[in-house]
Amino acid sequence: MNPLPLRSSLLALGLAAALAACHKQEAPQQPPPPEVGTITAQPQDAPLVQDQVGRVSAFRTADVRARVPGILLHRLYEEGTDVKAGQKLFQIDPQPLKAELDAQLANLASARATAVNAKAQADRNRGLIGKNYVSRQDLDTAEANQRTAEAAVKQAEANVQSARINLGFTDVVSPIDGRAGQQQVTEGALVGQNETTLLTQVDQIDKVYVNFSVSVSDLDAMRRAAANGAATLSPTDKATVRIQLPDGSDFGEQGVLDFSSATVNPQTGTVNLRAQLANPDLRLLPGQFVTVKATLGDLHNVFLIPQAAVLRDANDAYVMVVGEGHAKDPQTGKDTTVPSAAVRRPIKAERISGSNWVVTGGLKPGDQIIVQGLPKARENAPVKASPAQAAPASAASAPGAAAPAGQQ
């Protein structure tokens, strides 16, 4: 028996087994699709919120001025403290005006004496006219002198009143309740000479205004949305305002919109708006910049999507939804359908409500939006979708966010 054919057969079998093992190593098993958490897109209403930079101004501002000339003697308040209406803030030297008042009182006494004498003369002439002891002309002259003297008394009384008022102006008082500012003129200076000298300023800040502006293009977009039924705009006195402080914290008091300009600023192309709100702890100060969140109405049939689920590139915003993907077969090169794949969906997201993006285009009711496991999801690659286990932090803090899939 020849051993060569048997040996050749065994060698061939071993080679075939080795080749088969190599093919198995070259084609390893595909890993399972990554697990992702999804929420279901639901159309709903959302507040129409405009975020703008605003500047705080005092509710009332009063200039405290010297209304009479004189030497400033004393400052009677602590700079930067709260004062009451009528509280004395400065003292102007009253002596010259006291002397003026005394002079006017003397003039009044003289005028009254003259009036008494004129009246007596007129009365005598009226008694003598019937006996023809005086002429009619003498009586007319006496009565005219009486009227002139009485008018002089009234003028003298007015001069006395004016002098008293001017003397009162030497006590410079606060016209309003508020916080008094820095002294503008030092003691010893001559004030009120030919002008009303500014001494200080008092600001009422237990209530404040916040001034901000909205672009004409944004206003036009809101009006178009209202005309199309996609939004409802609130009347000016019903629009509410929230304030965010420079450190990112929320100011506790809610304000109301109380003014909307009827004209457009030609330099900026914006319309000026103003909100009023209480400032009980005096945290807001005039001149301070804040972020204004003005709720100007409601948007209808929009989608609130957590910020973490909205991605952006150079072209647009998009989300990843679970749907039918398309990819090329690596062996045949032909387009194939990939069921339950991560699919890119461009969306229109132009504003934020709370911690959600307000999506006005690109989504359909029932879309399964990936909110968890996004880094593992590749476009048009299979994913294993399940309802999000817990609402993402961005969604949990905002009412009305899209619900996890299966929890509608």
Steps between C-alpha positions, in 0.01 A plus 500: 500500500641841395500753791540807277134541393386466863753759616391741226136465600574575865704806402215633286251455782726688744546787255125530448442513875763772541343710224157465659638618834657804331166595341331482840758737647459743212121523549444554875150542636353855487459665845142556616348842421550762774218565742342846491224670698224683315213737561190539287444833326166653597366829362389743771475867592804682636558853628634746244809625682742767383842504665660844485757706684337769713613787717353595835384855570344655809123512526528871579801730497490846656769765473550687826590859408563829675203721413625818669845661501718470804793330669461125558548450874435132577429158351243334727493142368738207450587448137358176359233458767123487472309822562134593527304759307529834684816402687756783523811425295684835488498834679559824309588813699157647588611839638479704176154362429386562857602862453307510173193363677529764772521771234190371327313484831589865558376589152177318576451694823561826315255403225234411755546835678469684171187299419343588836568870443366485143183330617446761771546781249255341257245447777523868607452619144199276454345659813574855382395465138131535593570834675700628206807541721710302250479472127414187310853494365644501852282197587605315186863568579461377858327180391768437235768548766318249721491238224867562420593460865301176530674363187835596651410298811428193288828543315687536828329186634610312188856625546496376858372161386773481235765592756370231737513241220855598409602480864349150512712401201811543715397166653564273200283189535459174311204511260447121509573189704815335374874462525700822509811513288836669525526866596579709191592831670707540815417713800606863463419518131269765358199325350188605316662808348324557164425125477356214703817324614484117514583387854426126479259248352243273664399173332194295593608138450253293705342469156708518183470512125691270268547638151570269207435479128375250241603502137244590237566169323410306817183705544402439138559126543279496811225693324512263201479201733198658672335569164554137395358362823838364608521738796290721726647833611417641843383860550778724624368515857465119514852413385720385787873539553758302694851623575825304507784661694858524369606201713240283326255488791134587457358815657202392705247767405291482183442822311253622241554676171371855542628682191557424133631770270296586192812589300811319380847616596654577158855439625435150638186382320341410833188590698548607861308316771485553876406274789415595855564276798528513877847518654432444872857401594654773280709238315447672166684828465463771234740449212536125560486267198278191529351234275132555428274202432180656370201271447313674218240233425469131412621282212268225377579145377872510569732237645701549820821302464770476771804706414727194529315337210541793259826497305641764268750519219603776262175470305211441735364344816400136503397209720555127467179301471441127483379409154584337170860564403681452173853366453713326237554124528877452554507192276269598216528881520124530457272727708326307772234586754601494866201454731504662845795723417617837630385750238598865484199735489555874430277719716412866546591602856529876551417558865527339842217450748633418844760233429344371178536603141173609338487311170263650245591287197654169396324265742179299483282380787622162619862539389734308731776745592825368643584680824726242669795318347549758224881460494456130416245554223645521148294639216320226303637231734267269696412592858306324772243755614310499827318770696734734681544368854488843660432841353828675420583787732408748228159347455426436863513867590251619240128427503352372179815331369453209262420180688718187500385257235216284625411741785255728323 
